Amino acid sequence: MEKTLISVIGGANVDLSATLEDTFIAADSNPGHIDVGYGGVARNIAHYLTLFGTRAQLLTVFGGDLFGGLLYDYCKQIGIDLHLSERESSLRSGLYLCINNRGGEMIAGVADTDAIMTITPEWLAKRFGEINTSDYVVVDTNVPEESIRWLMENVTVPLFIDGVSSTKARRVVDALSKAKLPYLHTFKLNLKEALYITNTQNYSDAAQQLLNLGIAHVYITLGSEGVYCRTATEETLFPALPVEIVNTNGAGDAFLAGVVYAHAKGIDFPKTAQYGLMAARTALLSPNAVNPDVANILL
């Protein structure tokens, strides 16, 4: 049986994840431990989808430095299809640094993703023949706003978008406001992102505003409170699954990968969110952005 083909567009980074041993003290050296791993929202999603048994082709730009080589080789090693990606010798590779409290929850993060800004509409157009033959397309908002809009206007298969951060999630709103026929199959974002880009006070009002923009399916993750799912005709709040958190980095990526995988299996909305929650719970148990044990949970 032919595997589901999913194109995933966006960031690939080396992750530096620091977890404190005690209470954070600003402007000081804090004892803790640092883990180095491979991340980037799109790369993480492609990794999870590969673990789920789909054919995930990642469209990203790797830098020409040492990190770029390590990232590229690792992605090939785990089975991610890279034939639509490229390495650019003049660019430095993406880096992501996060600082977590001793409970594993992020205090702050810094993303250096300039390489991904080279994924322009022209860059995508050269690969569009293969992108649009996918069963699904997933993009993160590390890519430029005009590229998000181009995908909205040209992709004819279901398009899923991950909000990434409050400022970058705004690119989806801006893209929809300029699109010829504003429509998006699925938008996944967290509560902070949702409230920021809609200037609302609760997730229900935020979701309604997003639906009004032309988004068909909205998933707003609420951390320990679970996830709120909304379409024009139904809404559901699923509670979070109990877990002892090791690291929150990558949990949102796992959630969206689980949702996409559920759609590929023919699961109806909003039950797709339950797959996302199971994947996210497994991600929270790992110090790295991707927990390979997730395959044992969803398959």
GIBELMO-V587777 format. One record per residue. SS is DSSP state (2 for helix, 1 for strand, 0 for the rest). Layout:
[[SS] [SS]]
This chain:
[[0] [0] [0] [0] [1] [1] [1] [1] [1] [0] [0] [0] [1] [1] [1] [1] [1] [1] [1] [1] [0] [0] [0] [0] [0] [0] [0] [0] [0] [0] [0] [1] [1] [1] [1] [1] [1] [1] [1] [0] [2] [2] [2] [2] [2] [2] [2] [2] [2] [2] [2] [0] [0] [0] [1] [1] [1] [1] [1] [0] [1] [1] [1] [0] [0] [2] [2] [2] [2] [2] [2] [2] [2] [2] [2] [2] [2] [0] [0] [0] [1] [0] [0] [0] [0] [1] [1] [1] [0] [0] [0] [0] [0] [1] [1] [1] [1] [1] [1] [1] [0] [0] [0] [0] [0] [1] [1] [1] [1] [1] [1] [1] [0] [2] [2] [2] [2] [2] [0] [0] [2] [2] [2] [2] [2] [0] [0] [2] [2] [2] [2] [0] [0] [0] [0] [1] [1] [1] [1] [1] [0] [0] [0] [0] [2] [2] [2] [2] [2] [2] [2] [2] [2] [2] [0] [0] [0] [1] [1] [1] [1] [1] [0] [0] [0] [2] [2] [2] [2] [2] [2] [2] [2] [2] [2] [2] [2] [2] [0] [0] [0] [0] [0] [1] [1] [1] [1] [1] [1] [1] [2] [2] [2] [2] [2] [2] [2] [2] [0] [0] [0] [0] [2] [2] [2] [2] [2] [2] [2] [2] [2] [2] [0] [0] [1] [1] [1] [1] [1] [1] [1] [0] [2] [2] [2] [0] [1] [1] [1] [1] [0] [0] [0] [0] [1] [1] [1] [1] [0] [0] [0] [0] [0] [0] [0] [0] [0] [0] [0] [0] [2] [2] [2] [2] [2] [2] [2] [2] [2] [2] [2] [2] [2] [2] [0] [0] [0] [0] [0] [0] [0] [2] [2] [2] [2] [2] [2] [2] [2] [2] [2] [2] [2] [2] [0] [0] [0] [0] [0] [0] [0] [2] [2] [2] [2] [2] [2] [2] [0]]
